[in-house]
Amino acid sequence: MGANDRSIPVPSGDGIAGPRIARVEIGGRALWVELRGDDVIEIGDRFDSPHRGAVIAQVSDVRFLPPIESHNQIIGIMGNFTKRTDRRGPGIFIKPITTINAYGADVLWPADVPNVCMESELAVVIGKTAKNLSEAEALDCVFGYTVANDVTSFGVIQEEGVSSHSTRFKMYDTFLPLGPWIVTGITADHRRLTSRLNGQPKQDILLTELDFNVAQTVSWISRVLTLRPGDVISMGTPPGFGDMADGDIVECEIEGIGVLTNRIVKI
């Protein structure tokens, strides 16, 4: 399923707060592009002196790919809306690259997985190699922001027991849709995060409610591991997420950044 499927519309650039950088497929090639209105403009390497070329397509003509490459890492954040202030930093876990999924693509729900839940999240895209950053330095290493759906199976936790340290409940293939694009040149901590399941509202919160904001989180993670250009940090989800059913359409939205839409398919 792609962005041209009738049930999942071509993503709209209306109301987006800054330049949009996307990874798309055109004629069998994966390209980094800038989107200006409906125009698709090739830019080459998004980090290494990107150049703006000619218009090569229209948005309706491309298939959106996840805005991340296979050599990058995905860091997930747990418990970032708990209102606890007695912690040095948020909980950290790693999502395998095989969890990555694109705008409009199916989230595949294996038949032996008890349930799947939606988790709308802000995703931070790193733009520079970063290690041992202060909070004051952290935002200088942020390239931009996208939207994530950190699909989770809490039924798997029950299967393994609450004392298990396994993160299998986060690790299935296709369990992290990202996109549809990266928005650059903006701040994100004050924006509204929402989600909808089959059009019905589920989550709604201002990102000012994060226990650890973007600068604090990037700084904290950089003290644990080296962050590299293109790495993604998914910032955690607020209350209101819920179970999804086979065939459901889920929309995760962040004000000024975009709407990430996917269908759930049980296999």
ZAKE-266000 format. One line per 5 residues: number of its first residue (from 1); their letters; for each residue x, y, z of C-alpha. Coordinates in nm, 3 decimals, always signed. Layout:
residues N
NUM) a) X:Y:Z; ...
***
This chain:
residues 267
1) mgand) +0.000:+0.000:+0.000; +0.134:+0.343:-0.088; +0.047:+0.710:-0.060; -0.180:+0.685:-0.364; -0.413:+0.430:-0.201
6) rsipv) -0.766:+0.573:-0.187; -0.795:+0.505:+0.187; -0.467:+0.675:+0.271; -0.437:+1.011:+0.096; -0.127:+1.181:-0.037
11) psgdg) +0.011:+1.369:+0.267; -0.069:+1.738:+0.274; +0.186:+2.013:+0.328; -0.079:+2.252:+0.459; +0.015:+2.413:+0.789
16) iagpr) +0.367:+2.270:+0.800; +0.596:+2.498:+1.000; +0.922:+2.471:+0.806; +1.104:+2.317:+0.507; +1.011:+1.955:+0.437
21) iarve) +1.286:+1.702:+0.362; +1.166:+1.357:+0.253; +1.303:+1.026:+0.132; +1.100:+0.901:-0.162; +1.103:+0.642:-0.437
26) iggra) +1.085:+0.768:-0.795; +1.136:+0.533:-1.089; +1.282:+0.264:-0.865; +1.537:+0.502:-0.707; +1.543:+0.611:-0.344
31) lwvel) +1.615:+0.985:-0.325; +1.635:+1.258:-0.064; +1.423:+1.552:-0.178; +1.280:+1.882:-0.064; +0.905:+1.934:-0.100
36) rgddv) +0.788:+2.281:-0.199; +0.414:+2.286:-0.232; +0.342:+1.995:-0.466; +0.689:+2.008:-0.626; +0.954:+1.744:-0.550
41) ieigd) +1.311:+1.879:-0.576; +1.616:+1.651:-0.556; +1.875:+1.769:-0.300; +2.145:+1.500:-0.298; +2.291:+1.429:+0.047
46) rfdsp) +2.076:+1.604:+0.305; +2.370:+1.660:+0.543; +2.675:+1.703:+0.319; +2.621:+2.036:+0.139; +2.281:+1.953:-0.011
51) hrgav) +2.214:+2.111:-0.349; +1.875:+2.215:-0.481; +1.818:+2.083:-0.829; +1.525:+2.094:-1.067; +1.170:+1.979:-1.000
56) iaqvs) +1.171:+1.605:-1.073; +0.814:+1.503:-0.981; +0.495:+1.599:-0.803; +0.414:+1.476:-0.454; +0.128:+1.264:-0.587
61) dvrfl) +0.372:+1.076:-0.815; +0.612:+0.947:-0.549; +0.609:+0.672:-0.289; +0.715:+0.794:+0.053; +0.994:+0.600:+0.221
66) ppies) +1.085:+0.620:+0.589; +1.305:+0.929:+0.649; +1.592:+0.719:+0.782; +1.857:+0.493:+0.626; +1.959:+0.139:+0.717
71) hnqii) +2.289:+0.238:+0.884; +2.114:+0.458:+1.138; +1.988:+0.366:+1.484; +1.651:+0.427:+1.648; +1.640:+0.511:+2.018
76) gimgn) +1.306:+0.484:+2.194; +1.209:+0.668:+2.511; +0.990:+0.517:+2.784; +0.790:+0.694:+3.052; +0.831:+1.052:+2.933
81) ftkrt) +0.487:+1.173:+3.040; +0.481:+1.045:+3.399; +0.530:+1.384:+3.574; +0.809:+1.226:+3.780; +1.093:+1.462:+3.868
86) drrgp) +1.313:+1.222:+4.067; +1.500:+1.078:+3.766; +1.827:+1.178:+3.602; +1.689:+1.098:+3.258; +1.425:+0.902:+3.068
91) gifik) +1.423:+0.528:+3.006; +1.602:+0.428:+2.684; +1.560:+0.128:+2.451; +1.667:+0.046:+2.096; +1.427:-0.034:+1.810
96) pitti) +1.578:-0.256:+1.536; +1.602:-0.102:+1.190; +1.358:-0.371:+1.069; +1.082:-0.202:+1.271; +1.099:+0.101:+1.042
101) nayga) +0.792:+0.157:+0.826; +0.677:+0.430:+0.588; +0.381:+0.663:+0.554; +0.091:+0.473:+0.396; +0.247:+0.129:+0.445
106) dvlwp) +0.082:-0.155:+0.635; +0.174:-0.224:+0.997; +0.194:-0.605:+1.001; +0.044:-0.765:+1.311; +0.168:-1.126:+1.350
111) advpn) -0.105:-1.371:+1.444; +0.089:-1.491:+1.751; +0.117:-1.140:+1.896; -0.170:-1.087:+2.143; -0.246:-0.722:+2.070
116) vcmes) -0.104:-0.406:+1.914; -0.132:-0.052:+2.048; -0.078:+0.283:+1.877; +0.167:+0.531:+2.032; +0.189:+0.873:+1.867
121) elavv) +0.530:+1.030:+1.929; +0.757:+1.317:+1.832; +1.070:+1.185:+1.659; +1.395:+1.383:+1.666; +1.637:+1.343:+1.374
126) igkta) +2.004:+1.401:+1.457; +2.212:+1.607:+1.215; +2.565:+1.591:+1.361; +2.781:+1.340:+1.543; +2.714:+1.400:+1.911
131) knlse) +2.874:+1.269:+2.230; +2.858:+1.400:+2.588; +2.656:+1.708:+2.498; +2.535:+1.963:+2.748; +2.171:+2.065:+2.725
136) aeald) +2.283:+2.399:+2.584; +2.464:+2.219:+2.300; +2.199:+1.958:+2.225; +1.965:+2.147:+1.992; +2.256:+2.242:+1.764
141) cvfgy) +2.280:+1.871:+1.677; +1.913:+1.835:+1.580; +1.849:+1.827:+1.205; +1.470:+1.827:+1.230; +1.157:+1.647:+1.344
146) tvand) +0.917:+1.386:+1.214; +0.622:+1.182:+1.346; +0.647:+0.829:+1.485; +0.401:+0.557:+1.577; +0.582:+0.335:+1.826
151) vtsfg) +0.359:+0.030:+1.781; +0.367:-0.180:+2.097; +0.220:-0.509:+2.222; +0.153:-0.497:+2.595; +0.013:-0.849:+2.566
156) viqee) +0.368:-0.968:+2.500; +0.474:-0.819:+2.837; +0.202:-1.024:+3.005; +0.322:-1.338:+2.824; +0.680:-1.288:+2.943
161) gvssh) +0.597:-1.162:+3.290; +0.628:-0.810:+3.424; +0.973:-0.886:+3.569; +1.115:-0.966:+3.225; +1.369:-0.721:+3.083
166) strfk) +1.285:-0.819:+2.725; +1.182:-0.545:+2.481; +1.027:-0.794:+2.236; +0.697:-0.607:+2.275; +0.855:-0.317:+2.080
171) mydtf) +1.067:-0.506:+1.826; +0.849:-0.667:+1.558; +0.902:-0.585:+1.192; +0.708:-0.274:+1.071; +0.638:-0.162:+1.433
176) lplgp) +0.776:+0.192:+1.385; +0.614:+0.396:+1.109; +0.799:+0.727:+1.059; +0.719:+1.024:+0.841; +0.595:+1.139:+0.610
181) wivtg) +0.891:+1.382:+0.608; +1.139:+1.568:+0.829; +1.059:+1.930:+0.907; +1.366:+2.148:+0.964; +1.426:+2.494:+1.104
186) itadh) +1.168:+2.472:+1.383; +1.136:+2.409:+1.755; +0.908:+2.129:+1.870; +0.861:+2.122:+2.247; +0.553:+2.349:+2.247
191) rrlts) +0.357:+2.173:+1.969; +0.039:+1.967:+2.006; +0.053:+1.591:+1.961; -0.265:+1.402:+1.873; -0.373:+1.065:+1.737
196) rlngq) -0.686:+0.923:+1.579; -0.806:+0.566:+1.527; -1.050:+0.532:+1.238; -1.109:+0.906:+1.272; -1.185:+0.894:+1.646
201) pkqdi) -0.959:+1.107:+1.871; -0.733:+0.913:+2.107; -0.438:+1.123:+2.228; -0.416:+1.500:+2.268; -0.141:+1.679:+2.458
206) lltel) +0.104:+1.967:+2.434; +0.466:+1.857:+2.414; +0.543:+2.101:+2.694; +0.414:+1.812:+2.911; +0.720:+1.598:+2.832
211) dfnva) +0.909:+1.505:+3.151; +1.234:+1.551:+2.956; +1.228:+1.791:+2.662; +1.427:+1.752:+2.341; +1.743:+1.923:+2.466
216) qtvsw) +1.745:+1.726:+2.791; +1.679:+1.396:+2.613; +1.942:+1.443:+2.340; +2.198:+1.543:+2.604; +2.111:+1.243:+2.823
221) isrvl) +2.133:+0.992:+2.537; +2.461:+1.139:+2.410; +2.614:+1.056:+2.747; +2.519:+0.691:+2.696; +2.597:+0.639:+2.328
226) tlrpg) +2.730:+0.829:+2.030; +2.461:+0.982:+1.812; +2.529:+1.010:+1.439; +2.367:+1.202:+1.153; +2.034:+1.047:+1.063
231) dvism) +1.978:+0.869:+1.395; +1.625:+0.900:+1.532; +1.502:+0.947:+1.889; +1.133:+0.870:+1.944; +1.037:+1.081:+2.244
236) gtppg) +0.770:+0.871:+2.415; +0.392:+0.873:+2.410; +0.130:+1.036:+2.635; -0.176:+0.866:+2.787; -0.469:+0.780:+2.562
241) fgdma) -0.312:+0.522:+2.333; -0.511:+0.205:+2.280; -0.549:-0.128:+2.107; -0.584:-0.146:+1.731; -0.779:-0.403:+1.530
246) dgdiv) -0.720:-0.563:+1.192; -0.798:-0.309:+0.919; -0.786:-0.004:+1.146; -0.647:+0.324:+1.010; -0.431:+0.513:+1.258
251) eceie) -0.328:+0.878:+1.223; -0.053:+1.027:+1.439; -0.019:+1.403:+1.411; +0.208:+1.674:+1.546; +0.110:+2.034:+1.489
256) gigvl) +0.325:+2.197:+1.221; +0.512:+1.872:+1.146; +0.256:+1.650:+0.978; +0.021:+1.353:+0.988; +0.151:+0.994:+0.975
261) tnriv) -0.113:+0.751:+0.846; -0.099:+0.370:+0.836; -0.328:+0.068:+0.822; -0.309:-0.229:+1.062; -0.308:-0.569:+0.890
266) ki) -0.313:-0.898:+1.082; -0.103:-1.168:+0.918
***
